[in-house]
Amino acid sequence: MRAITIAGTTQLELAELPEPVAGEGEVLIDVVAAGVNRADLAQAAGSYPPPPGASPLPGLEVSGHRRDTGEPVVALLAGGGYAEVVAVPGGQVLPAPEGLSLIDAAGVVEAAATAISNLVLEAGLREGETVLIHGGTGGVGTLGIQIATFLEARVLTTVGSDEALPVVAELGAAEAWNRRIIDLPDAVRRAGGADVILDVVGGSALADNLAMLNPGGRLVIIGTLGGASGELPIGQLMAKRARVIGSTLRSRPMENKASILEATRYLVWPQLASGAIQVPIHARLPLEQAADAHAILRQGGHIGKVILEVAPPSGDHRRGRRRKA
């Protein structure tokens, strides 16, 4: 099978490898497309190794067909998605959502599961609360804004340019700011503060995030783009009765991932089918251009997901209405 391997520092190479063999409780998927995530860039740079026993190949989400039934599906992986065939625990496979082409469906499951696991299951976001989502134009950000809006929360978000402001407003953000030119803590305080913050920045934003939290607020850290350590004002944390939650999806036990995916399917799949939630696609590239896909994420400024097209889908792959990218 064709697959992308990591050679050296950040270097991606197309290779011919043996197909994986399905273990107990696993299914084989003939991959149509794979979503590209920042975790893939971190793995290629050597700073985010796969969990023990996982495939050393990059790629955390795919769409394709179950080899045993032919059913169109999406799957959440611990690694190995940049390949023509993957072996996945059965609990981490979902029917492909209606309303998307099978290619675009490759960009759904990781971002949606990340948003559901952190906004709903970890932070307990409730109707009427205010959530601040850092990085509103990324894969998690674009879906997170829409999911939080569907849950009837008020959404604040940050973007990297003035041009992106109307994009996140259309997705449902009540207020948005260009993080490069705004005093964000002051802007969020004037907006009433945040009950929940979904943070991809990490250490450098720790003190500002805590300052923006309302009493009883929850800060969920899911990334370290701004560094892996920072100073935490303990007195302020205690006075606000706030919580700081560290969260990853990749390294969770299989049973936990299966529960998250069931919640994701229940909450998100009907909204995708109806068109209430959409998946912005920034670019679709062939598998052999994986390095170019990584460069897009590394440069920043993209809107939504980047997809690697691994193989042409069979039959009618436009399962429902094709969404505008």
DRENTOR-711989 format. One record per residue (C-alpha): residue number from 1; y, z, x. Coordinates in steps of 0.001 Angstrom, whole numbers. Last residue first. Layout:
<pt><seq>NUM</seq><y>Y</y><z>Z</z><x>X</x></pt>
...
***
This chain:
<pt><seq>325</seq><y>24915</y><z>973</z><x>-15602</x></pt>
<pt><seq>324</seq><y>24805</y><z>-16</z><x>-19279</x></pt>
<pt><seq>323</seq><y>21681</y><z>1219</z><x>-20909</x></pt>
<pt><seq>322</seq><y>18863</y><z>-1120</z><x>-21920</x></pt>
<pt><seq>321</seq><y>17877</y><z>-451</z><x>-25495</x></pt>
<pt><seq>320</seq><y>14247</y><z>349</z><x>-26195</x></pt>
<pt><seq>319</seq><y>11361</y><z>181</z><x>-23739</x></pt>
<pt><seq>318</seq><y>12716</y><z>-2576</z><x>-21522</x></pt>
<pt><seq>317</seq><y>9540</y><z>-2869</z><x>-19488</x></pt>
<pt><seq>316</seq><y>7913</y><z>-5464</z><x>-21732</x></pt>
<pt><seq>315</seq><y>4750</y><z>-6319</z><x>-19873</x></pt>
<pt><seq>314</seq><y>4136</y><z>-5157</z><x>-16331</x></pt>
<pt><seq>313</seq><y>6828</y><z>-3490</z><x>-14268</x></pt>
<pt><seq>312</seq><y>7876</y><z>-5258</z><x>-11060</x></pt>
<pt><seq>311</seq><y>7088</y><z>-3166</z><x>-7986</x></pt>
<pt><seq>310</seq><y>8995</y><z>-679</z><x>-5809</x></pt>
<pt><seq>309</seq><y>12532</y><z>-939</z><x>-7126</x></pt>
<pt><seq>308</seq><y>14456</y><z>1835</z><x>-5379</x></pt>
<pt><seq>307</seq><y>17032</y><z>3480</z><x>-7648</x></pt>
<pt><seq>306</seq><y>20432</y><z>5055</z><x>-6909</x></pt>
<pt><seq>305</seq><y>21644</y><z>7446</z><x>-9590</x></pt>
<pt><seq>304</seq><y>24995</y><z>8367</z><x>-11072</x></pt>
<pt><seq>303</seq><y>28430</y><z>7265</z><x>-9904</x></pt>
<pt><seq>302</seq><y>28719</y><z>6774</z><x>-6153</x></pt>
<pt><seq>301</seq><y>31650</y><z>8166</z><x>-4159</x></pt>
<pt><seq>300</seq><y>29471</y><z>9452</z><x>-1365</x></pt>
<pt><seq>299</seq><y>28880</y><z>7889</z><x>2064</x></pt>
<pt><seq>298</seq><y>25558</y><z>9677</z><x>2529</x></pt>
<pt><seq>297</seq><y>24412</y><z>8722</z><x>-952</x></pt>
<pt><seq>296</seq><y>25124</y><z>5033</z><x>-355</x></pt>
<pt><seq>295</seq><y>23639</y><z>5229</z><x>3154</x></pt>
<pt><seq>294</seq><y>20390</y><z>6572</z><x>1712</x></pt>
<pt><seq>293</seq><y>20102</y><z>3503</z><x>-506</x></pt>
<pt><seq>292</seq><y>20777</y><z>1260</z><x>2497</x></pt>
<pt><seq>291</seq><y>17939</y><z>2974</z><x>4377</x></pt>
<pt><seq>290</seq><y>15654</y><z>2440</z><x>1378</x></pt>
<pt><seq>289</seq><y>16265</y><z>-1313</z><x>1566</x></pt>
<pt><seq>288</seq><y>12551</y><z>-2150</z><x>1845</x></pt>
<pt><seq>287</seq><y>11986</y><z>-565</z><x>-1550</x></pt>
<pt><seq>286</seq><y>14256</y><z>-3058</z><x>-3312</x></pt>
<pt><seq>285</seq><y>17681</y><z>-1794</z><x>-4427</x></pt>
<pt><seq>284</seq><y>19096</y><z>-722</z><x>-7780</x></pt>
<pt><seq>283</seq><y>22611</y><z>700</z><x>-7668</x></pt>
<pt><seq>282</seq><y>24975</y><z>3108</z><x>-9431</x></pt>
<pt><seq>281</seq><y>22796</y><z>3840</z><x>-12458</x></pt>
<pt><seq>280</seq><y>24351</y><z>6041</z><x>-15136</x></pt>
<pt><seq>279</seq><y>21623</y><z>7761</z><x>-17172</x></pt>
<pt><seq>278</seq><y>22560</y><z>8213</z><x>-20808</x></pt>
<pt><seq>277</seq><y>22462</y><z>11144</z><x>-23213</x></pt>
<pt><seq>276</seq><y>23325</y><z>10606</z><x>-26888</x></pt>
<pt><seq>275</seq><y>21520</y><z>7251</z><x>-26679</x></pt>
<pt><seq>274</seq><y>19030</y><z>8213</z><x>-29386</x></pt>
<pt><seq>273</seq><y>16012</y><z>7898</z><x>-27096</x></pt>
<pt><seq>272</seq><y>17792</y><z>9698</z><x>-24260</x></pt>
<pt><seq>271</seq><y>18706</y><z>12545</z><x>-26613</x></pt>
<pt><seq>270</seq><y>15108</y><z>12797</z><x>-27820</x></pt>
<pt><seq>269</seq><y>13905</y><z>13013</z><x>-24178</x></pt>
<pt><seq>268</seq><y>16368</y><z>15731</z><x>-23158</x></pt>
<pt><seq>267</seq><y>15509</y><z>19009</z><x>-24897</x></pt>
<pt><seq>266</seq><y>11753</y><z>18804</z><x>-25486</x></pt>
<pt><seq>265</seq><y>10995</y><z>16692</z><x>-22424</x></pt>
<pt><seq>264</seq><y>13026</y><z>18974</z><x>-20191</x></pt>
<pt><seq>263</seq><y>11378</y><z>22091</z><x>-21621</x></pt>
<pt><seq>262</seq><y>7953</y><z>20552</z><x>-20961</x></pt>
<pt><seq>261</seq><y>9107</y><z>19573</z><x>-17478</x></pt>
<pt><seq>260</seq><y>10211</y><z>23120</z><x>-16679</x></pt>
<pt><seq>259</seq><y>6844</y><z>24490</z><x>-17821</x></pt>
<pt><seq>258</seq><y>4980</y><z>21968</z><x>-15651</x></pt>
<pt><seq>257</seq><y>7154</y><z>22851</z><x>-12668</x></pt>
<pt><seq>256</seq><y>6283</y><z>26531</z><x>-13080</x></pt>
<pt><seq>255</seq><y>2568</y><z>25755</z><x>-13229</x></pt>
<pt><seq>254</seq><y>2840</y><z>23585</z><x>-10111</x></pt>
<pt><seq>253</seq><y>4435</y><z>26397</z><x>-8108</x></pt>
<pt><seq>252</seq><y>8082</y><z>25844</z><x>-7135</x></pt>
<pt><seq>251</seq><y>8859</y><z>24219</z><x>-3773</x></pt>
<pt><seq>250</seq><y>10628</y><z>21121</z><x>-5054</x></pt>
<pt><seq>249</seq><y>12793</y><z>22750</z><x>-7713</x></pt>
<pt><seq>248</seq><y>15106</y><z>24974</z><x>-5702</x></pt>
<pt><seq>247</seq><y>17270</y><z>27875</z><x>-6838</x></pt>
<pt><seq>246</seq><y>19469</y><z>30653</z><x>-5478</x></pt>
<pt><seq>245</seq><y>21024</y><z>32804</z><x>-8178</x></pt>
<pt><seq>244</seq><y>24205</y><z>34844</z><x>-7760</x></pt>
<pt><seq>243</seq><y>24822</y><z>37238</z><x>-10659</x></pt>
<pt><seq>242</seq><y>28037</y><z>38741</z><x>-11924</x></pt>
<pt><seq>241</seq><y>28772</y><z>42267</z><x>-13096</x></pt>
<pt><seq>240</seq><y>32410</y><z>41296</z><x>-12539</x></pt>
<pt><seq>239</seq><y>33174</y><z>44483</z><x>-10627</x></pt>
<pt><seq>238</seq><y>29904</y><z>44225</z><x>-8720</x></pt>
<pt><seq>237</seq><y>30491</y><z>40670</z><x>-7532</x></pt>
<pt><seq>236</seq><y>34098</y><z>41492</z><x>-6692</x></pt>
<pt><seq>235</seq><y>32978</y><z>44408</z><x>-4548</x></pt>
<pt><seq>234</seq><y>30300</y><z>42291</z><x>-2870</x></pt>
<pt><seq>233</seq><y>32687</y><z>39566</z><x>-1716</x></pt>
<pt><seq>232</seq><y>29997</y><z>37178</z><x>-387</x></pt>
<pt><seq>231</seq><y>30685</y><z>35549</z><x>2959</x></pt>
<pt><seq>230</seq><y>28972</y><z>32243</z><x>3658</x></pt>
<pt><seq>229</seq><y>25752</y><z>30618</z><x>4829</x></pt>
<pt><seq>228</seq><y>23925</y><z>27302</z><x>4404</x></pt>
<pt><seq>227</seq><y>26892</y><z>24998</z><x>4735</x></pt>
<pt><seq>226</seq><y>29146</y><z>22866</z><x>2559</x></pt>
<pt><seq>225</seq><y>26450</y><z>20455</z><x>1370</x></pt>
<pt><seq>224</seq><y>24197</y><z>23470</z><x>787</x></pt>
<pt><seq>223</seq><y>22605</y><z>22796</z><x>-2572</x></pt>
<pt><seq>222</seq><y>21200</y><z>24421</z><x>-5725</x></pt>
<pt><seq>221</seq><y>23355</y><z>27544</z><x>-5992</x></pt>
<pt><seq>220</seq><y>23486</y><z>29067</z><x>-9488</x></pt>
<pt><seq>219</seq><y>26486</y><z>31337</z><x>-10100</x></pt>
<pt><seq>218</seq><y>26194</y><z>33413</z><x>-13285</x></pt>
<pt><seq>217</seq><y>29083</y><z>35129</z><x>-15022</x></pt>
<pt><seq>216</seq><y>29043</y><z>38594</z><x>-16584</x></pt>
<pt><seq>215</seq><y>32796</y><z>38872</z><x>-16101</x></pt>
<pt><seq>214</seq><y>34230</y><z>35365</z><x>-15627</x></pt>
<pt><seq>213</seq><y>33443</y><z>33428</z><x>-12489</x></pt>
<pt><seq>212</seq><y>36195</y><z>31562</z><x>-10627</x></pt>
<pt><seq>211</seq><y>36558</y><z>34177</z><x>-7868</x></pt>
<pt><seq>210</seq><y>32790</y><z>34116</z><x>-7311</x></pt>
<pt><seq>209</seq><y>32899</y><z>30373</z><x>-6813</x></pt>
<pt><seq>208</seq><y>35815</y><z>30664</z><x>-4394</x></pt>
<pt><seq>207</seq><y>33929</y><z>33209</z><x>-2278</x></pt>
<pt><seq>206</seq><y>30746</y><z>31108</z><x>-2117</x></pt>
<pt><seq>205</seq><y>32334</y><z>27678</z><x>-1636</x></pt>
<pt><seq>204</seq><y>31771</y><z>27398</z><x>2139</x></pt>
<pt><seq>203</seq><y>28218</y><z>28676</z><x>1820</x></pt>
<pt><seq>202</seq><y>26782</y><z>26401</z><x>-847</x></pt>
<pt><seq>201</seq><y>28247</y><z>23099</z><x>-2011</x></pt>
<pt><seq>200</seq><y>25764</y><z>22032</z><x>-4708</x></pt>
<pt><seq>199</seq><y>26953</y><z>24620</z><x>-7235</x></pt>
<pt><seq>198</seq><y>26250</y><z>24983</z><x>-10943</x></pt>
<pt><seq>197</seq><y>28738</y><z>27597</z><x>-12154</x></pt>
<pt><seq>196</seq><y>28226</y><z>29571</z><x>-15360</x></pt>
<pt><seq>195</seq><y>30706</y><z>31704</z><x>-17341</x></pt>
<pt><seq>194</seq><y>33647</y><z>29825</z><x>-15861</x></pt>
<pt><seq>193</seq><y>37339</y><z>30668</z><x>-15843</x></pt>
<pt><seq>192</seq><y>39919</y><z>30181</z><x>-18600</x></pt>
<pt><seq>191</seq><y>41344</y><z>26797</z><x>-17632</x></pt>
<pt><seq>190</seq><y>44111</y><z>28493</z><x>-15642</x></pt>
<pt><seq>189</seq><y>41389</y><z>30269</z><x>-13659</x></pt>
<pt><seq>188</seq><y>39654</y><z>26924</z><x>-13085</x></pt>
<pt><seq>187</seq><y>42840</y><z>25314</z><x>-11775</x></pt>
<pt><seq>186</seq><y>43621</y><z>28264</z><x>-9483</x></pt>
<pt><seq>185</seq><y>40091</y><z>28294</z><x>-8044</x></pt>
<pt><seq>184</seq><y>40244</y><z>24486</z><x>-7600</x></pt>
<pt><seq>183</seq><y>43515</y><z>24180</z><x>-5708</x></pt>
<pt><seq>182</seq><y>43493</y><z>20438</z><x>-6217</x></pt>
<pt><seq>181</seq><y>43791</y><z>17420</z><x>-3904</x></pt>
<pt><seq>180</seq><y>40292</y><z>16731</z><x>-2570</x></pt>
<pt><seq>179</seq><y>38476</y><z>18349</z><x>-5515</x></pt>
<pt><seq>178</seq><y>39800</y><z>15694</z><x>-7904</x></pt>
<pt><seq>177</seq><y>39734</y><z>17676</z><x>-11121</x></pt>
<pt><seq>176</seq><y>37931</y><z>17554</z><x>-14440</x></pt>
<pt><seq>175</seq><y>38492</y><z>19126</z><x>-17852</x></pt>
<pt><seq>174</seq><y>36560</y><z>18862</z><x>-21128</x></pt>
<pt><seq>173</seq><y>33724</y><z>16980</z><x>-19442</x></pt>
<pt><seq>172</seq><y>31736</y><z>14943</z><x>-21975</x></pt>
<pt><seq>171</seq><y>30323</y><z>11880</z><x>-20211</x></pt>
<pt><seq>170</seq><y>33515</y><z>9967</z><x>-21039</x></pt>
<pt><seq>169</seq><y>35540</y><z>12646</z><x>-19251</x></pt>
<pt><seq>168</seq><y>33193</y><z>12284</z><x>-16267</x></pt>
<pt><seq>167</seq><y>34048</y><z>8588</z><x>-15975</x></pt>
<pt><seq>166</seq><y>37756</y><z>9085</z><x>-16722</x></pt>
<pt><seq>165</seq><y>38073</y><z>11351</z><x>-13638</x></pt>
<pt><seq>164</seq><y>36119</y><z>9130</z><x>-11244</x></pt>
<pt><seq>163</seq><y>39121</y><z>6965</z><x>-10301</x></pt>
<pt><seq>162</seq><y>41055</y><z>10087</z><x>-9281</x></pt>
<pt><seq>161</seq><y>38543</y><z>10636</z><x>-6501</x></pt>
<pt><seq>160</seq><y>35874</y><z>13074</z><x>-5279</x></pt>
<pt><seq>159</seq><y>34921</y><z>14708</z><x>-8564</x></pt>
<pt><seq>158</seq><y>34910</y><z>18256</z><x>-9913</x></pt>
<pt><seq>157</seq><y>33722</y><z>19548</z><x>-13277</x></pt>
<pt><seq>156</seq><y>34527</y><z>21706</z><x>-16284</x></pt>
<pt><seq>155</seq><y>32222</y><z>21621</z><x>-19294</x></pt>
<pt><seq>154</seq><y>32517</y><z>23571</z><x>-22547</x></pt>
<pt><seq>153</seq><y>29051</y><z>24415</z><x>-23877</x></pt>
<pt><seq>152</seq><y>27706</y><z>22867</z><x>-27053</x></pt>
<pt><seq>151</seq><y>24120</y><z>22456</z><x>-25758</x></pt>
<pt><seq>150</seq><y>24715</y><z>18686</z><x>-25959</x></pt>
<pt><seq>149</seq><y>27780</y><z>19205</z><x>-23750</x></pt>
<pt><seq>148</seq><y>25645</y><z>21092</z><x>-21213</x></pt>
<pt><seq>147</seq><y>23112</y><z>18245</z><x>-21217</x></pt>
<pt><seq>146</seq><y>25824</y><z>15596</z><x>-20816</x></pt>
<pt><seq>145</seq><y>27556</y><z>17348</z><x>-17932</x></pt>
<pt><seq>144</seq><y>24214</y><z>18089</z><x>-16254</x></pt>
<pt><seq>143</seq><y>23143</y><z>14450</z><x>-16512</x></pt>
<pt><seq>142</seq><y>26199</y><z>13189</z><x>-14644</x></pt>
<pt><seq>141</seq><y>26161</y><z>16122</z><x>-12221</x></pt>
<pt><seq>140</seq><y>22464</y><z>15983</z><x>-11365</x></pt>
<pt><seq>139</seq><y>22700</y><z>12298</z><x>-10444</x></pt>
<pt><seq>138</seq><y>26089</y><z>12571</z><x>-8817</x></pt>
<pt><seq>137</seq><y>29457</y><z>12050</z><x>-10524</x></pt>
<pt><seq>136</seq><y>30131</y><z>15649</z><x>-11585</x></pt>
<pt><seq>135</seq><y>29983</y><z>17136</z><x>-8114</x></pt>
<pt><seq>134</seq><y>30445</y><z>20826</z><x>-8911</x></pt>
<pt><seq>133</seq><y>29546</y><z>21704</z><x>-12489</x></pt>
<pt><seq>132</seq><y>31685</y><z>24460</z><x>-14001</x></pt>
<pt><seq>131</seq><y>30235</y><z>25854</z><x>-17235</x></pt>
<pt><seq>130</seq><y>32153</y><z>27414</z><x>-20122</x></pt>
<pt><seq>129</seq><y>30286</y><z>29253</z><x>-22861</x></pt>
<pt><seq>128</seq><y>30471</y><z>28266</z><x>-26536</x></pt>
<pt><seq>127</seq><y>26726</y><z>27735</z><x>-26954</x></pt>
<pt><seq>126</seq><y>24779</y><z>29538</z><x>-24274</x></pt>
<pt><seq>125</seq><y>23815</y><z>28845</z><x>-20663</x></pt>
<pt><seq>124</seq><y>20853</y><z>31041</z><x>-19713</x></pt>
<pt><seq>123</seq><y>21560</y><z>30778</z><x>-15991</x></pt>
<pt><seq>122</seq><y>17977</y><z>30322</z><x>-14786</x></pt>
<pt><seq>121</seq><y>16227</y><z>28636</z><x>-17729</x></pt>
<pt><seq>120</seq><y>19157</y><z>26760</z><x>-19280</x></pt>
<pt><seq>119</seq><y>21590</y><z>25684</z><x>-16570</x></pt>
<pt><seq>118</seq><y>19162</y><z>25884</z><x>-13650</x></pt>
<pt><seq>117</seq><y>15841</y><z>24636</z><x>-14984</x></pt>
<pt><seq>116</seq><y>17462</y><z>22211</z><x>-17429</x></pt>
<pt><seq>115</seq><y>19815</y><z>20642</z><x>-14884</x></pt>
<pt><seq>114</seq><y>17145</y><z>20340</z><x>-12201</x></pt>
<pt><seq>113</seq><y>14650</y><z>18946</z><x>-14716</x></pt>
<pt><seq>112</seq><y>17189</y><z>16318</z><x>-15814</x></pt>
<pt><seq>111</seq><y>18036</y><z>15357</z><x>-12234</x></pt>
<pt><seq>110</seq><y>14414</y><z>15126</z><x>-11127</x></pt>
<pt><seq>109</seq><y>13177</y><z>13378</z><x>-14285</x></pt>
<pt><seq>108</seq><y>15728</y><z>10693</z><x>-14902</x></pt>
<pt><seq>107</seq><y>16183</y><z>8270</z><x>-12010</x></pt>
<pt><seq>106</seq><y>12806</y><z>6553</z><x>-12286</x></pt>
<pt><seq>105</seq><y>13620</y><z>5843</z><x>-15946</x></pt>
<pt><seq>104</seq><y>15937</y><z>3106</z><x>-14684</x></pt>
<pt><seq>103</seq><y>12965</y><z>988</z><x>-13621</x></pt>
<pt><seq>102</seq><y>11000</y><z>1721</z><x>-16795</x></pt>
<pt><seq>101</seq><y>13930</y><z>433</z><x>-18822</x></pt>
<pt><seq>100</seq><y>15493</y><z>3190</z><x>-20854</x></pt>
<pt><seq>99</seq><y>15702</y><z>4004</z><x>-24574</x></pt>
<pt><seq>98</seq><y>12345</y><z>5741</z><x>-24847</x></pt>
<pt><seq>97</seq><y>11505</y><z>8248</z><x>-22162</x></pt>
<pt><seq>96</seq><y>8491</y><z>7523</z><x>-19930</x></pt>
<pt><seq>95</seq><y>5664</y><z>9838</z><x>-20898</x></pt>
<pt><seq>94</seq><y>5651</y><z>12889</z><x>-18627</x></pt>
<pt><seq>93</seq><y>3765</y><z>13694</z><x>-15419</x></pt>
<pt><seq>92</seq><y>4140</y><z>16981</z><x>-13537</x></pt>
<pt><seq>91</seq><y>1343</y><z>18729</z><x>-15412</x></pt>
<pt><seq>90</seq><y>-1108</y><z>16038</z><x>-14320</x></pt>
<pt><seq>89</seq><y>-621</y><z>16875</z><x>-10649</x></pt>
<pt><seq>88</seq><y>570</y><z>13681</z><x>-8913</x></pt>
<pt><seq>87</seq><y>-1064</y><z>11105</z><x>-6626</x></pt>
<pt><seq>86</seq><y>1330</y><z>8280</z><x>-5743</x></pt>
<pt><seq>85</seq><y>946</y><z>4513</z><x>-5359</x></pt>
<pt><seq>84</seq><y>3420</y><z>1809</z><x>-4318</x></pt>
<pt><seq>83</seq><y>5375</y><z>4157</z><x>-2070</x></pt>
<pt><seq>82</seq><y>8750</y><z>5872</z><x>-1747</x></pt>
<pt><seq>81</seq><y>7617</y><z>8673</z><x>-4066</x></pt>
<pt><seq>80</seq><y>5593</y><z>10611</z><x>-1514</x></pt>
<pt><seq>79</seq><y>7011</y><z>14107</z><x>-1834</x></pt>
<pt><seq>78</seq><y>6913</y><z>17256</z><x>-3999</x></pt>
<pt><seq>77</seq><y>6785</y><z>14957</z><x>-6983</x></pt>
<pt><seq>76</seq><y>8160</y><z>14811</z><x>-10534</x></pt>
<pt><seq>75</seq><y>6641</y><z>12008</z><x>-12568</x></pt>
<pt><seq>74</seq><y>7659</y><z>9335</z><x>-15048</x></pt>
<pt><seq>73</seq><y>5215</y><z>7499</z><x>-17258</x></pt>
<pt><seq>72</seq><y>4209</y><z>4159</z><x>-18759</x></pt>
<pt><seq>71</seq><y>598</y><z>4518</z><x>-19952</x></pt>
<pt><seq>70</seq><y>-1949</y><z>2301</z><x>-18187</x></pt>
<pt><seq>69</seq><y>-4667</y><z>4844</z><x>-19022</x></pt>
<pt><seq>68</seq><y>-6405</y><z>5690</z><x>-15732</x></pt>
<pt><seq>67</seq><y>-3878</y><z>4068</z><x>-13391</x></pt>
<pt><seq>66</seq><y>-966</y><z>5854</z><x>-14981</x></pt>
<pt><seq>65</seq><y>1905</y><z>3403</z><x>-14965</x></pt>
<pt><seq>64</seq><y>5258</y><z>3674</z><x>-13211</x></pt>
<pt><seq>63</seq><y>8332</y><z>5806</z><x>-12785</x></pt>
<pt><seq>62</seq><y>9002</y><z>7938</z><x>-9767</x></pt>
<pt><seq>61</seq><y>10565</y><z>11178</z><x>-8610</x></pt>
<pt><seq>60</seq><y>10708</y><z>13248</z><x>-5414</x></pt>
<pt><seq>59</seq><y>10655</y><z>10578</z><x>-2702</x></pt>
<pt><seq>58</seq><y>10168</y><z>10895</z><x>1028</x></pt>
<pt><seq>57</seq><y>6753</y><z>10527</z><x>2693</x></pt>
<pt><seq>56</seq><y>5172</y><z>13615</z><x>4258</x></pt>
<pt><seq>55</seq><y>2987</y><z>14052</z><x>1153</x></pt>
<pt><seq>54</seq><y>2688</y><z>17661</z><x>56</x></pt>
<pt><seq>53</seq><y>118</y><z>20103</z><x>1411</x></pt>
<pt><seq>52</seq><y>2645</y><z>22619</z><x>2640</x></pt>
<pt><seq>51</seq><y>6072</y><z>22001</z><x>1101</x></pt>
<pt><seq>50</seq><y>8020</y><z>18984</z><x>2356</x></pt>
<pt><seq>49</seq><y>10480</y><z>19483</z><x>5209</x></pt>
<pt><seq>48</seq><y>14199</y><z>19813</z><x>4454</x></pt>
<pt><seq>47</seq><y>16295</y><z>19748</z><x>7648</x></pt>
<pt><seq>46</seq><y>14569</y><z>16940</z><x>9530</x></pt>
<pt><seq>45</seq><y>17250</y><z>14317</z><x>8874</x></pt>
<pt><seq>44</seq><y>14829</y><z>12287</z><x>6735</x></pt>
<pt><seq>43</seq><y>14113</y><z>15422</z><x>4707</x></pt>
<pt><seq>42</seq><y>17818</y><z>16033</z><x>4158</x></pt>
<pt><seq>41</seq><y>18307</y><z>12443</z><x>3041</x></pt>
<pt><seq>40</seq><y>15394</y><z>12750</z><x>607</x></pt>
<pt><seq>39</seq><y>16868</y><z>16000</z><x>-733</x></pt>
<pt><seq>38</seq><y>20000</y><z>14016</z><x>-1505</x></pt>
<pt><seq>37</seq><y>18017</y><z>12091</z><x>-4094</x></pt>
<pt><seq>36</seq><y>16759</y><z>8514</z><x>-4536</x></pt>
<pt><seq>35</seq><y>14745</y><z>7696</z><x>-7651</x></pt>
<pt><seq>34</seq><y>11583</y><z>5640</z><x>-7303</x></pt>
<pt><seq>33</seq><y>10509</y><z>2492</z><x>-9132</x></pt>
<pt><seq>32</seq><y>7414</y><z>735</z><x>-10510</x></pt>
<pt><seq>31</seq><y>4809</y><z>3046</z><x>-8995</x></pt>
<pt><seq>30</seq><y>1121</y><z>2710</z><x>-9762</x></pt>
<pt><seq>29</seq><y>399</y><z>6318</z><x>-10667</x></pt>
<pt><seq>28</seq><y>-2760</y><z>8186</z><x>-9700</x></pt>
<pt><seq>27</seq><y>-3594</y><z>11389</z><x>-11547</x></pt>
<pt><seq>26</seq><y>-4165</y><z>14888</z><x>-10209</x></pt>
<pt><seq>25</seq><y>-6139</y><z>17834</z><x>-11624</x></pt>
<pt><seq>24</seq><y>-8542</y><z>17883</z><x>-8687</x></pt>
<pt><seq>23</seq><y>-7340</y><z>15520</z><x>-5991</x></pt>
<pt><seq>22</seq><y>-6297</y><z>11896</z><x>-6410</x></pt>
<pt><seq>21</seq><y>-6708</y><z>9860</z><x>-3231</x></pt>
<pt><seq>20</seq><y>-3556</y><z>8424</z><x>-1694</x></pt>
<pt><seq>19</seq><y>-3449</y><z>4695</z><x>-903</x></pt>
<pt><seq>18</seq><y>-3813</y><z>3805</z><x>2751</x></pt>
<pt><seq>17</seq><y>-562</y><z>2891</z><x>4528</x></pt>
<pt><seq>16</seq><y>1343</y><z>-316</z><x>5270</x></pt>
<pt><seq>15</seq><y>4817</y><z>491</z><x>6592</x></pt>
<pt><seq>14</seq><y>8514</y><z>40</z><x>5795</x></pt>
<pt><seq>13</seq><y>10663</y><z>2146</z><x>8120</x></pt>
<pt><seq>12</seq><y>13331</y><z>4783</z><x>7540</x></pt>
<pt><seq>11</seq><y>15322</y><z>6228</z><x>10437</x></pt>
<pt><seq>10</seq><y>17086</y><z>9519</z><x>9605</x></pt>
<pt><seq>9</seq><y>16149</y><z>10991</z><x>13014</x></pt>
<pt><seq>8</seq><y>12934</y><z>9471</z><x>14317</x></pt>
<pt><seq>7</seq><y>10606</y><z>7554</z><x>12038</x></pt>
<pt><seq>6</seq><y>10422</y><z>8531</z><x>8384</x></pt>
<pt><seq>5</seq><y>7981</y><z>6379</z><x>6415</x></pt>
<pt><seq>4</seq><y>8589</y><z>4061</z><x>3477</x></pt>
<pt><seq>3</seq><y>5503</y><z>2766</z><x>1714</x></pt>
<pt><seq>2</seq><y>3624</y><z>-451</z><x>1036</x></pt>
<pt><seq>1</seq><y>0</y><z>0</z><x>0</x></pt>
***
